[in-house]
Amino acid sequence: MWRAALALAVFAAAYLAYAGFQDYRLGRELVMTNPDSIPSRPDLVAYANPIGKAAFQANCVSCHGADLRGSRQTGVPNLTDNIWLYDYGRVSDIERTVMYGIRSGLGKSHNVTDMPAIGLQKALSPDEIKDVIAFVLSLHKQKEDPAAVERGSNLFQDKGVCYDCHSRDATGIPDYGAPNLVDDDWLWGGDEATLYKSIYNGRHGRCPAWSGKLSSKTIRAVAVYLHSMSKESPESPTNRTADAVRKDASHG
């Protein structure tokens, strides 16, 4: 009996040592590997996802929700589609946001600009804001007063200076975190009342920086996990490209 017990103990110790070595090896490789090449490494993805999921559930669900779909009431983005406010959804892009945050106060956070309070600053009058909203809603094939749409388009491209962040074609600029106004993915909501509030009062969304709070391995694992989860079908309405939406509108 004692021999069997000894053999079992030796086996358990060897297994734990092997498991510890594998964890060390994969953890080191996860951190050392080019982040954008990790999705092509099933072994690293399989290793990272449980770590990233656990860290997400412990730290991020209070804002993004357990289903990762965020909230339009609080302007928290949906992380399950493949539409990204900043950059392009690569593992390295997600990792930077997780690490440094958005308007978190760190020098490397996303903080180039935010949505100004155009109404409060009296850059546009309430009627002019309504015209801009008519223009934006017209991009979604909603029937709006043609005269209001034309006025709104001119304001968007000139006096309102909306183009400076959202671009001339309203498809946004990921370097700034300026949302695409042509697709069907809304951070706060695409109804007239919400749009008016966004333009009049401005928006100043934040995401905390997790650098110094989570290890480099854990932050990398969260980025890999979120990249893995952001894989809705390309045919999903929320994932259609701006070019596809404009093409549909030109044939509408």
N, C-alpha and C positions, 0 to 999 in steps of 0.2 A: 504493500500500500504506500509506504513512504517513497518507494522508487517512482510509483505512478504520480504521486503528489509532486515530487521533485521535478519529474519530466514536464508536468503541467506548468509548474512555476517557471521553468526554464523557457518553455514555449511561449508563455504569456509575456515574459520579460523580453524575449526576442521579438515578439510581435509588436510590443509597445515601442521598442527601440527602432524597429523598421518603420512603424507608423510615424514616429517622431522625425526620423530622417526624411521620410517622404514629405511630411508637412514642411520641414525646413527647406528641402530642395525646391518644392513647388512654390513655396512662398517667396523664396529668393528669386526664382525664375520669373514669377509674376511681376515683381517689382523691377527686375532688370530688363525685361523684354520690352521692345517698342510697343507702347500701348495699342497702337492702331493695327498691329499685327496679331494681337491676342485673339480676336474673333476667328481667326483661321487656325487656332490651336485648341481643339476640343478638350485636351487634357487641362489646359489652363482655365478655360471657361468653366469646366466642370468643377475645378477646384475653387475658383473665385466666386461663383454664383451663390453657394450657401453662405459664405462669409459676407458677401455684399448684401444678400437678402436679410440676414440677421441684423446687420448694422443699420440697414434702412428701416427695418421694423422697430429698432430701438431708438432711432433718432429722427426719422423723417416723416413718419405716418401722421404726426399731429398736424402737419400742413398738407402733405400730398395725399394722405389717406392710405388705408391698407391696400386699396386697389390701384394705387399709383395714379389715379385719374384727376387729382387736384380738385380745385373748386373755383368756379367763376365768381362766386360771392366774395372771395378773398383774393382773387387774381393769382391763384396758384396753378401752374401749368399741368396739363395732362402729360404724364411721362410714358404712357403706353403707345402713343402714336409716334410717327417719325418726323414730327414737326418740332423744330427747336428754335427758341427765341434767340439764343446766342450760339454762333458758330454753326456746325453742320452735323452734330450728333455723333461724331467719332468718339471713341473711347477717350482720346486725349482731350477733346473739347469738354466732355462731361466731367472728366477728372479735374480740369481746371476750375469749373464752376463749383464742384463739391469742395475742392480744396480752399479756394479763395472767396467764394460766395459772390453775391450780387449786392452792391452798395453796402458791403459789410464793414467798410472803414479801412480795409487793407489795401495797400498800394496796387496789388495785382488783381483785385476784384473787378468784376464788370461794373464800372461806374463812370463811363464816358459821358452818358447823358441819361435823361429820363423824360417822361411825358410832362411838358410844362403845363401850367394852369393858364391856358390861353384865354379863357373867359375872365378869370380873376385878374389877370394882368391887363385886361382890356385890349389884347392884341386883335381880337375879333369880337363883334357884338353878338348878342344872343341870336339874332336873325341870321347873321353870317355863319354862326356855328351850325344852325339848322340846315343851311345850304350845303355846308361841307358834309354833314351827315347824309343828306340826300345824294350827294355825289358818291360817298362811300357805299351806301346801300345799293346804288345803281350798279356797282361793280359785281354785285351778287344777283343781278337780274331781277331785282325788286323794282316794281313799277313806281317811279317817283316823278314828280313834276319836272318836265324837261328843262324849263327855265331855271328852276332851283338847282338842278344837276349841273347845268352849264355855269351858273354863278359859283356853285361849290367847287367845280373843277378849277375855275380861274383862281379862287381863293386858295385852294390846295397848292397850286403851282406858283402862287405869287405872294399875296399879302400874308396869308397864314403861315407860309414857309414850311408847310407840312412835308413837302418833298425832300427837305434837307435831311430828314431822318428816314421817312418811309419810302423814299426814292420817287422819281418822276412817274413811274408806272404803278406806284402804291404797293409794290411787292416787298417792301421792307429792306432793312440792311442788317444782317446778322452780326456784323462787327459792333454795331451800336446796341443791339438788342431791340431794334425797332421792328414791331411785328408786321408781318405781311397782312395787308388789308384786303387782299383779293381772294384768299382761300377761305374756307369755312371754319377755320380754327380760331376761336376767340379766347383771349386770356381772361377778360372780364365779362364779355357778353356783347352780342352784336345787335341788340335791339336799340331802338332810337333813344330811349331814356338812359340806358347805360352808356351809349356813345356820347350823349350830351354831357353826362357827368364826367366821363373820361376827359373830354376836350375842355370843359369849363374848369374843372377842379384839378386836372392833372392826375398822374399816377406815379407812384414811387415804390414799386415792389422791392422787396428785399429777400435775400437768402443768406443764412449765416455761413461763415467760413468754418470748415471743419479741420483745417490745418492746426496742428497743436492739440486737437481734441481726439482725433482718431489717428491711428498709425498710417504710414504711407501704404502699407500693404492693404489695410482695410479700405482706405480711400480708393485705391486702384480697384479693389474688389467691388466696391459700390458702383464705380463707373462701368465695370464690365457687366455687372448685374443689370443696371439700367439700360445699357446698350442691348443686352439680350432681350429685355422686356419691351423694347420699343420697336416692335416688328409687326404692326398691323399690316393687313393686305394693302399693296399699292393701289388697289381699286377702292379702298375706303374713301368716302367723301372727304374726310378730314386730311387725307394724305395726297389729294390731287395737287399737282403742281400749279403754280400761278399761270404758266403758259397754257395748261389744259383748260383752266377756268376762262382765260381770255379767249381761247379758241372757241369754246362753247358760246361765249357771249357774242362773238363776231358772227356766229351762225344762228343766233337766237331770234 
